Amino acid sequence: MTIISHRAEALLLLCRAGFEADCAAELTERAAAQGQGGYARATRDAGWLTWHQPGQAVAGLLPGPSGGERLIFARTAWPLLGEFSDLPPTDRVSPLLAQVAPWGPFSAVRLEHADTNAGRTLQRFLRGFRKALEPALKQARLWDDGADRILHLFFEDSAQGRFGCAPAATVSPWEQGIPRLRLPAAAPSRSALKLEEAWLCLMNEAERAHWLGAGRSAVDLGAAPGGWTWQLARRGLRVTGVDHGRLAAHLLEEYPVSHVSADAFTWRPPRPVDVLVCDIVDKPSRSLALMEKWLLRGWARVALFNLKLPMKQRHATVSSLLSRLQVSLADAGLAMQIRAAQLYHDREEITVAVLPQQGT
Ligand SMILES: C[S@@+](CC[C@H](N)C(=O)[O-])C[C@H]1O[C@@H](n2cnc3c(N)ncnc32)[C@H](O)[C@@H]1O
C-alpha cells in the first residue's frame, strides 16, 4: 500500500503561540535547502499553522529517513490530508470515520488542539471524543497495531479541524508534541522539567543510556537553585554546579553534587567532564560562545543548553548562531550533531543539544 504522507503537499504544525512566523521562516529555509518552495498560512498567536508546497511532496521536511533533524520551532508537524467541518453534535464520529477511512488502518490516534487559552477549552471535549472514536475505528476495521500510521486530528473547535497521518518515526511521539512530565516534590525548581523534556526530545534512548548514567560526570553552569543538577544527579552523574547563588541544601547532602561559587564565563574545570549543561540567562551569542569554548577545548563531550531569544527575528538569530557553531566544530575536526527545539517548557528561548555523531 502506498504511504500517503509521502505524497502530501501540505503540513500542519503546532508551535508556541507567537512563534508562527519563526516556524514559517524555518520551513522556508528548510524547503529552499531541498530545492523546494512553499508558503505558510498562519494567524499570529494561533499556536498552529499550515505549510503548502503545491506539486511538491512535503515528506522531506519532516525528520526520519527522507528528512533531517526535527524542526526547531514546531512541537509537532504532520502531512495534512484534508479538512472536516460541520460535525453534527449528535454524531461527530461517523462523518469523520468516513472521511479518514481511505487512509486507514491506523496504529494510533492523536487528538490535538492549539496550545492557547481557546484551544485548551477543547480538552474535556476531546477526552470524551476519544472514548467514542477509538472503539468506532476498531469496529470499522480501521485500527491495526502493526500499521505504523498515526492518525492526527486537529480540532479548531468541536465541529471543525484538519486531519492527516504519518509514520511514527517522522512525528513527535507525544500528542501536541508535548511529553507529559510530573514534577517530583524533591525537585529544587520547576526548571527541572525543562532538562527532562530536553533529553527526551533531543536525545534518543541509546544516547540517554550512554551519556546520562552512573559513572558519568557533569558540570551545570548557572545551576542554582539546582533543578538541572538534581535531574543529572538522580540519574547517577557526579555533578559540579557553578553559580554565585546557592544550591538546594538536600542536593549537596543526598547526591554526588559539589558547588562552586564562580563566574561561569571565566571558570575552568579542573578536569574534562562528559556532560555540560547551561541555563544562564544571557545574550544568546554569549551563551553560545561559552558552549563553543568548552567543546573546542575538550572540557565537555556533550552539551545541553538554552539560548534566550528576546529579539524579533528569532529564527534568523538561531539559524546564524547554530551555523556558526557547526562551522567552528567542523573546523576543529569535531564530528558533532547539533539539535535544537523550542520545548513546551521554553518560553522566549530554545534548547540545544550538541552530541558526538553516532559512531564517533
Ligand atoms: C534560570 S536560573 C537556573 C535555574 C537552574 N537551571 C535550575 O534548574 O534550578 C539561572 C542561574 O544562572 C546564574 N547565573 C547567571 N549568570 C551567571 C554567571 N555569569 N555565572 C554563574 N552563574 C550565573 C544565576 O545566578 C541563576 O541562578
The ligand as an SDF file (V2000), in Angstrom:
LIG
                    3D

 27 29  0  0  0  0  0  0  0  0999 V2000
   17.4410   30.2600   35.2190 C   0  0  0  0  0  0  0  0  0  0  0  0
   18.4880   30.1230   36.5680 S   0  0  0  0  0  0  0  0  0  0  0  0
   18.9830   28.4600   36.5100 C   0  0  0  0  0  0  0  0  0  0  0  0
   17.9760   27.5250   37.0560 C   0  0  0  0  0  0  0  0  0  0  0  0
   18.5280   26.1200   37.1610 C   0  0  0  0  0  0  0  0  0  0  0  0
   18.8100   25.5500   35.8440 N   0  0  0  0  0  0  0  0  0  0  0  0
   17.5930   25.1890   37.8860 C   0  0  0  0  0  0  0  0  0  0  0  0
   17.1580   24.2020   37.2910 O   0  0  0  0  0  0  0  0  0  0  0  0
   17.3080   25.4150   39.0740 O   0  0  0  0  0  0  0  0  0  0  0  0
   19.9130   30.9450   36.0140 C   0  0  0  0  0  0  0  0  0  0  0  0
   21.0730   30.9170   37.0110 C   0  0  0  0  0  0  0  0  0  0  0  0
   22.2200   31.3910   36.3340 O   0  0  0  0  0  0  0  0  0  0  0  0
   23.0250   32.0560   37.2880 C   0  0  0  0  0  0  0  0  0  0  0  0
   23.9990   32.8970   36.5670 N   0  0  0  0  0  0  0  0  0  0  0  0
   23.7610   33.9720   35.7910 C   0  0  0  0  0  0  0  0  0  0  0  0
   24.9150   34.4610   35.3170 N   0  0  0  0  0  0  0  0  0  0  0  0
   25.9070   33.6630   35.8100 C   0  0  0  0  0  0  0  0  0  0  0  0
   27.3320   33.6500   35.6890 C   0  0  0  0  0  0  0  0  0  0  0  0
   27.9670   34.5570   34.9470 N   0  0  0  0  0  0  0  0  0  0  0  0
   28.0000   32.6820   36.3430 N   0  0  0  0  0  0  0  0  0  0  0  0
   27.3800   31.7590   37.0990 C   0  0  0  0  0  0  0  0  0  0  0  0
   26.0350   31.7280   37.2450 N   0  0  0  0  0  0  0  0  0  0  0  0
   25.3190   32.6650   36.6140 C   0  0  0  0  0  0  0  0  0  0  0  0
   22.0320   32.8090   38.1500 C   0  0  0  0  0  0  0  0  0  0  0  0
   22.6160   33.0960   39.4110 O   0  0  0  0  0  0  0  0  0  0  0  0
   20.8660   31.8270   38.2230 C   0  0  0  0  0  0  0  0  0  0  0  0
   20.9440   31.0730   39.3980 O   0  0  0  0  0  0  0  0  0  0  0  0
  1  2  1  0
  2  3  1  0
  2 10  1  0
  3  4  1  0
  4  5  1  0
  5  6  1  0
  5  7  1  0
  7  8  2  0
  7  9  1  0
 10 11  1  0
 11 12  1  0
 11 26  1  0
 12 13  1  0
 13 14  1  0
 13 24  1  0
 14 15  1  0
 14 23  1  0
 15 16  2  0
 16 17  1  0
 17 18  1  0
 17 23  2  0
 18 19  1  0
 18 20  2  0
 20 21  1  0
 21 22  2  0
 22 23  1  0
 24 25  1  0
 24 26  1  0
 26 27  1  0
M  CHG  2   2   1   9  -1
M  END
$$$$
